[in-house]
Amino acid sequence: MWLLERKLKRKVRSDKGIMRHTERDLWAMRWVGEQAGVRFDHLRELLGRYPQGEDSSPRTLSENATRQVIRRWCQQGYARFEPVLAGEPGWLWLTKAGQREADLEMTYYKPAAARVRHLHLVNWVRLSLEEEEPDARWKSERMIRAEMEKSRKSRKQKHVPDAWFFRPGTTGAGKTPVKTVAIEAELTAKSRGELFPILQNYSGLDVEVWYYGTPRVKRALLRDLALPALHGSRGRYRFIDFNEPWEYPPPLLYPGDSSSRWEE
């Protein structure tokens, strides 16, 4: 009886009932917020890359474990999970509270049905590139636009890529600077009126532009790169067919006319 009374008198923890974040939670929340949202299949892959000290390092988290993470985030009010397109896996995105928790200063955004297939492709590109080059840094279109709004430069910017990908240079005596890559992901080929201004924007930049798309997207790209107005363009272009196996870095499609030449 005396032992029972002692147990009853124990002080209740002040944080009892409050779910605590793990390092993986905060890391994944920020990734999801930067991208604007993630589909269930890619969320499994994302979470599987942070095994939290498990003996084996899974590349894809189980469906049940992924649902537990989703349930926890949604119960805390940090995320929402809903189907967007019929017959496809659901999408997860952060609420305003979730964005604050992930230290992201940007406007709240719910993935629109008309945009999720493109977003899914961009997410696939990011997952693929981060696996190939873990030390590189990715800046999403959403992050770029948030910075532009903060500095009030949005009206001056002609085109915003789907992401900037900053590949680390070499170290030592012959070190090279960070290699800046513009990421463009296209599900459908753009008309000349749509594509040419984008290519013209890159013509004065000493960057590489990596295009992910279909054979039709590639043909449109080659069509416009052959225009006399783009002769002397400094941009270097690489193309990746996202339906086919691809090498890293992807093969050069257009060498550009830059005086600087990167080493692979």
C-alpha positions in Angstrom: 0.0 0.0 0.0 2.8 2.4 0.9 4.6 1.7 -2.4 1.4 2.4 -4.3 1.0 5.7 -2.5 4.6 6.7 -3.5 3.9 5.9 -7.1 0.7 8.0 -7.1 2.6 11.0 -5.6 5.3 11.0 -8.3 5.5 14.4 -10.1 3.9 14.4 -13.6 6.3 15.5 -16.3 5.4 19.0 -17.7 5.7 17.8 -21.3 3.6 14.7 -20.8 1.4 14.0 -23.9 3.5 16.3 -26.1 5.1 14.5 -29.1 8.7 15.3 -29.5 10.4 15.8 -32.8 13.3 13.6 -33.9 16.2 14.9 -36.0 14.7 13.1 -38.9 11.4 14.9 -38.4 13.0 18.3 -38.6 15.2 17.4 -41.6 12.3 15.9 -43.5 9.9 18.7 -42.7 12.3 21.2 -44.1 12.8 19.2 -47.2 9.0 18.9 -47.7 8.5 22.6 -47.1 11.3 23.6 -49.5 9.7 21.6 -52.2 6.1 22.6 -51.4 4.9 19.0 -51.0 5.8 15.4 -51.5 3.8 12.4 -52.7 3.6 9.3 -50.5 6.0 7.2 -52.6 8.7 9.8 -52.5 8.1 10.5 -48.8 8.9 6.8 -48.1 12.2 7.2 -50.0 13.0 10.5 -48.3 12.4 9.1 -44.8 14.3 5.9 -45.6 17.5 8.0 -46.2 17.6 8.9 -42.5 17.5 5.6 -40.6 18.1 7.0 -37.1 20.8 4.6 -36.1 19.2 1.4 -37.4 21.5 -1.5 -38.0 20.6 -1.7 -41.7 20.1 1.5 -43.7 16.9 1.1 -45.6 16.6 3.1 -48.8 12.8 3.2 -48.5 10.8 3.3 -45.3 7.9 0.8 -44.9 4.4 2.0 -45.7 3.3 1.5 -42.0 6.3 3.5 -40.6 5.7 6.3 -43.2 2.0 6.5 -42.2 3.0 6.8 -38.6 5.2 9.8 -39.4 2.3 11.4 -41.4 -0.2 10.7 -38.6 2.1 12.3 -36.0 2.8 15.4 -38.1 -0.9 15.9 -38.9 -1.9 15.4 -35.3 0.6 18.0 -34.2 -0.9 20.4 -36.8 2.3 20.7 -38.7 1.2 19.0 -42.0 -1.8 17.9 -44.0 -2.1 14.7 -46.1 -4.7 14.3 -48.8 -5.3 12.7 -52.2 -4.9 15.2 -55.0 -5.3 13.2 -58.1 -7.7 10.2 -58.3 -6.0 6.8 -58.4 -2.7 8.2 -57.2 -0.9 8.2 -53.8 -1.7 11.1 -51.5 0.3 14.2 -51.0 1.8 15.7 -47.8 2.5 19.4 -47.3 3.3 21.6 -44.4 0.8 23.9 -42.7 1.8 27.4 -41.6 2.7 26.0 -38.2 4.8 23.3 -39.9 6.7 25.9 -41.9 7.4 27.9 -38.7 8.6 24.7 -37.0 10.9 24.0 -40.0 12.2 27.6 -39.9 10.8 28.4 -43.3 9.7 32.0 -44.0 7.4 31.6 -47.0 3.7 31.9 -48.0 1.5 28.9 -47.2 1.0 26.7 -50.3 -1.3 23.7 -50.9 -0.1 21.6 -53.9 -2.5 22.3 -56.8 -3.8 19.4 -58.9 -2.6 21.0 -62.1 0.9 21.2 -60.7 1.5 18.0 -58.8 2.8 15.9 -61.7 5.5 18.5 -62.4 6.3 18.8 -58.7 6.6 15.0 -58.5 9.1 15.0 -61.3 11.1 17.8 -59.7 11.1 15.9 -56.4 12.4 12.8 -58.2 15.2 14.9 -59.7 16.2 16.2 -56.3 16.2 12.7 -54.7 18.2 11.4 -57.6 20.8 14.2 -57.5 21.2 14.2 -53.7 21.9 10.4 -53.9 24.5 10.9 -56.6 26.2 13.9 -54.9 25.3 14.2 -51.2 27.6 17.2 -50.6 25.9 19.3 -53.2 23.3 21.9 -52.2 19.8 22.2 -53.7 17.8 25.5 -53.7 14.2 24.9 -54.8 12.1 27.3 -56.9 10.0 27.9 -53.8 13.1 29.0 -51.8 14.3 31.2 -54.7 11.0 32.9 -54.9 10.8 33.4 -51.1 14.2 35.1 -51.2 13.1 37.3 -54.1 10.0 38.4 -52.3 12.0 39.2 -49.2 14.4 41.3 -51.2 11.7 42.6 -53.5 13.5 41.5 -56.7 10.6 39.4 -58.1 9.8 42.0 -60.8 13.4 42.1 -62.1 13.8 38.3 -62.4 12.9 37.1 -65.9 12.9 33.4 -65.3 13.2 31.2 -62.2 14.5 27.6 -62.7 12.9 24.6 -61.0 16.0 24.7 -58.8 19.6 25.8 -58.5 22.0 22.8 -57.8 25.4 23.8 -56.4 27.9 21.1 -57.0 31.0 21.3 -54.8 34.3 22.0 -56.6 37.6 20.2 -56.0 39.9 21.0 -53.0 43.6 21.5 -52.8 46.1 23.5 -55.0 44.0 23.0 -58.1 40.7 23.7 -56.5 37.7 24.9 -58.6 34.8 27.0 -57.4 31.3 25.6 -56.8 29.6 24.6 -60.0 26.2 26.2 -60.5 23.6 24.1 -62.3 20.1 25.3 -63.3 17.6 22.5 -63.1 14.7 22.4 -65.6 12.2 19.6 -65.5 9.5 19.4 -68.3 6.7 16.9 -68.8 5.7 18.5 -72.2 7.7 20.4 -74.8 7.3 24.1 -74.8 6.6 26.2 -77.8 9.3 28.5 -79.3 7.5 31.4 -77.8 7.7 29.8 -74.3 11.2 28.2 -74.5 13.3 30.8 -76.4 13.0 33.5 -73.6 14.2 30.9 -71.1 17.2 30.0 -73.1 17.9 33.6 -73.8 18.0 34.2 -70.1 20.7 31.6 -69.6 22.7 32.8 -72.6 24.6 35.4 -70.6 25.2 33.2 -67.6 28.3 31.0 -67.1 26.2 28.0 -65.8 25.2 24.6 -66.8 21.5 23.9 -67.5 20.3 20.3 -66.9 17.0 19.6 -68.7 14.9 16.6 -67.6 12.2 15.6 -70.0 11.0 13.4 -72.9 12.4 13.0 -76.4 10.0 15.8 -77.5 11.4 18.1 -74.9 14.9 17.3 -76.2 13.9 18.1 -79.8 12.4 21.4 -78.8 15.5 22.3 -76.9 17.8 21.5 -79.9 15.4 23.4 -82.2 15.8 26.6 -80.2 19.5 26.2 -79.3 20.2 26.2 -83.1 18.7 29.7 -83.5 21.2 32.4 -84.6 20.1 34.6 -81.8 21.5 32.1 -79.3 24.9 31.6 -81.0 27.6 32.6 -78.6 25.4 31.5 -75.6 27.6 30.9 -72.5 25.1 28.4 -71.1 26.1 24.7 -71.4 23.2 22.2 -71.7 22.8 18.6 -70.6 19.7 16.5 -71.2 18.3 13.6 -69.3 15.4 11.4 -70.4 13.6 10.7 -67.2 12.1 7.5 -68.6 15.5 6.0 -69.4 18.6 5.0 -67.3 21.0 7.9 -67.1 24.7 8.4 -66.3 26.1 11.0 -63.8 26.9 13.7 -64.7 24.6 13.5 -67.8 26.1 13.8 -71.3 26.7 17.2 -72.8 24.1 18.3 -75.3 25.3 21.8 -76.1 28.8 23.0 -75.1 28.1 26.8 -75.0 30.7 29.4 -75.7 32.1 30.0 -72.2 35.8 30.7 -71.7 35.6 28.6 -68.5 35.5 24.8 -68.9 34.5 22.6 -66.0 36.2 19.4 -65.2 33.8 16.5 -64.7 
